């Protein structure tokens, strides 16, 4: 299982603790990954690994059966690119969760000048 944008690893750790053979979390922020590693150590979950990486530069050794993309699409400037990357990394099931709104809204507000 691969968790893209895992933050502090909540879902990655939960799935690993529930019996996944291997769970892998990736997040761009080093602070989030340090928190996830700390929690894995505290709870003794050893079938999990975390990496600091931009998902575009992340090159795993193989596709994963399950790839999770949870609450991430509205944080990126190119959501279609992220969806393509999600499916490139996925062998069987992609779980995508996001907020859909009618109004044009983004986590980023681009301003010129």
BAFITOR-719639 format. One record per residue (C-alpha): residue number from 1; x, y, z negated. Coordinates in nm, 3 decimals, m for minus. Layout:
[NUM [X Y Z]]
...
This chain:
[1 [0.000 0.000 0.000]]
[2 [0.120 0.348 0.086]]
[3 [m0.021 0.660 m0.080]]
[4 [0.053 0.974 0.126]]
[5 [0.065 1.290 m0.085]]
[6 [0.048 1.086 m0.405]]
[7 [0.094 1.385 m0.639]]
[8 [0.180 1.243 m0.985]]
[9 [0.095 0.890 m0.868]]
[10 [m0.247 0.832 m1.026]]
[11 [m0.393 0.618 m0.746]]
[12 [m0.059 0.454 m0.662]]
[13 [m0.009 0.347 m1.024]]
[14 [m0.371 0.238 m1.062]]
[15 [m0.356 0.009 m0.758]]
[16 [m0.018 m0.130 m0.864]]
[17 [m0.152 m0.197 m1.213]]
[18 [m0.458 m0.373 m1.069]]
[19 [m0.240 m0.632 m0.899]]
[20 [m0.116 m0.497 m0.567]]
[21 [0.199 m0.678 m0.460]]
[22 [0.369 m0.343 m0.392]]
[23 [0.259 0.020 m0.405]]
[24 [0.453 0.311 m0.260]]
[25 [0.379 0.679 m0.324]]
[26 [0.519 0.966 m0.118]]
[27 [0.492 1.334 m0.201]]
[28 [0.668 1.647 m0.085]]
[29 [0.714 1.793 m0.434]]
[30 [1.001 1.653 m0.644]]
[31 [0.824 1.752 m0.967]]
[32 [0.526 1.530 m0.876]]
[33 [0.752 1.235 m0.803]]
[34 [0.940 1.279 m1.133]]
[35 [0.603 1.271 m1.314]]
[36 [0.498 0.957 m1.125]]
[37 [0.827 0.781 m1.204]]
[38 [0.796 0.879 m1.570]]
[39 [0.443 0.735 m1.587]]
[40 [0.552 0.413 m1.415]]
[41 [0.829 0.370 m1.674]]
[42 [0.601 0.456 m1.968]]
[43 [0.336 0.206 m1.862]]
[44 [0.583 m0.061 m1.749]]
[45 [0.455 m0.075 m1.392]]
[46 [0.742 m0.212 m1.187]]
[47 [0.574 m0.304 m0.858]]
[48 [0.571 0.062 m0.753]]
[49 [0.815 0.300 m0.587]]
[50 [0.801 0.675 m0.528]]
[51 [0.982 0.894 m0.273]]
[52 [1.014 1.268 m0.222]]
[53 [0.953 1.311 0.148]]
[54 [0.761 1.498 0.411]]
[55 [0.541 1.234 0.571]]
[56 [0.666 1.331 0.919]]
[57 [1.019 1.237 0.818]]
[58 [0.920 0.930 0.619]]
[59 [1.031 0.610 0.792]]
[60 [0.930 0.295 0.605]]
[61 [1.071 m0.044 0.697]]
[62 [0.728 m0.161 0.818]]
[63 [0.364 m0.060 0.848]]
[64 [0.153 m0.101 0.535]]
[65 [m0.170 m0.300 0.514]]
[66 [m0.339 m0.011 0.333]]
[67 [m0.255 0.358 0.370]]
[68 [m0.430 0.613 0.152]]
[69 [m0.464 0.978 0.251]]
[70 [m0.663 1.124 m0.039]]
[71 [m0.744 1.493 m0.077]]
[72 [m0.465 1.597 0.154]]
[73 [m0.610 1.709 0.488]]
[74 [m0.723 2.049 0.368]]
[75 [m0.370 2.125 0.242]]
[76 [m0.200 2.097 0.581]]
[77 [m0.194 2.330 0.880]]
[78 [m0.219 2.044 1.133]]
[79 [m0.468 1.786 1.000]]
[80 [m0.488 1.598 1.331]]
[81 [m0.113 1.536 1.319]]
[82 [m0.147 1.403 0.964]]
[83 [m0.427 1.169 1.073]]
[84 [m0.215 1.036 1.359]]
[85 [0.075 0.977 1.118]]
[86 [m0.159 0.800 0.874]]
[87 [m0.263 0.554 1.144]]
[88 [0.095 0.506 1.269]]
[89 [0.192 0.388 0.920]]
[90 [m0.115 0.165 0.882]]
[91 [m0.149 m0.200 0.981]]
[92 [m0.505 m0.272 0.864]]
[93 [m0.698 m0.017 0.654]]
[94 [m0.667 0.361 0.624]]
[95 [m0.857 0.530 0.341]]
[96 [m0.910 0.900 0.408]]
[97 [m1.084 1.131 0.166]]
[98 [m1.122 1.504 0.213]]
[99 [m1.357 1.797 0.176]]
[100 [m1.569 1.893 0.478]]
[101 [m1.718 2.241 0.496]]
[102 [m1.914 2.429 0.756]]
[103 [m1.732 2.753 0.675]]
[104 [m1.378 2.792 0.805]]
[105 [m1.170 2.749 0.492]]
[106 [m0.822 2.624 0.424]]
[107 [m0.588 2.585 0.133]]
[108 [m0.359 2.814 0.333]]
[109 [m0.444 3.169 0.422]]
[110 [m0.226 3.277 0.710]]
[111 [m0.157 3.648 0.727]]
[112 [0.044 3.845 0.975]]
[113 [0.258 4.144 0.888]]
